[in-house]
């Protein structure tokens, strides 16, 4: 089942989704680009990203987890762990 969860979470699809919510170019949204420092994301935008990701991937993200997600790679890792646990 974890194989299904891994294939359901595609990093490039995640990149497109987050870039769309943040209204930034996908090229700017590198794996390590800091949402706040590099992309100017404020707390409201971060919350919007989390709501979209929760709906898209059918997971629940806690407030403490929201604070940990500072770049695309961390968002990917968190979602992968959540989907793995759900499998």
N, C-alpha and C positions, 0 to 999 in steps of 0.2 A: 504493500500500500504506500509506503514512503516514496517509491518510485513515481507513483501517480502524483503525489503532492509535489515532488521535485519538478516534474514536467509541467504541472499546472502553474508553477511560479517561474515565469520567464523574466530574466533581468531586463531585457530590452523592452518587453511589454510594460514592466514596472517603470522603467525610465520614461517611456512615452506617457504613461498615466500621470506620473508625478510632474513631468515637464508641462503637461497640459494644465494641470491644476494650478501650478505656480506661474503659468504663462511665461516660461523661459524656453529657450532653444534647447533641444535635446543634447546638442554638442556641449552646452554649458554645464549640463547635469552629468558630470563625470562621477565615477563611483565614489571618489573621496571628496568631491566639492562640498564644503560645509554649507548647509542650508542657510544659516544665519550670516556667517562671515563672508561667504563668496556669492551667495544668491540673494541676500537681503530678505530672507523669509522672517516674518514676524509671527507672534504666537497665534494669531487668528488664521494665518495662512497654513501654519503647521497643523492646527486643529482640522482645517479643511482637508488637508492631505490625508490625515489619519482617518477621517470619516469616510472619504472615498475608498481608501484601502480596506477599511473594515467591511464596507459593502461589497466591494469587488471580490475579496478573498474570503468572505464569510468568517471573519475572525473578530475577536474582541481585544482591543488594545487598551491597557491601563494607562493612567496618567504618568506613572513612573516610567513606563516603557516609551511614552511619547517623548519624554525628556532625553532618553537615550538615543533616539533616532536623529542624528545630526548630519547624516549624509546618506546617499542612496545605498551604499554597501551595508550600512547598519540597518536600514529599512528592509533590505533584502534578507539579511541574516535573521532579523526578528520574525519576518513573515514566514521564512523557511522553517524556523523552529516551531512557530505556531501551527503551521500546516502539518508538520511532522507529528506534533503532539495530537492533533485532531485525527490523524490517519489510524 
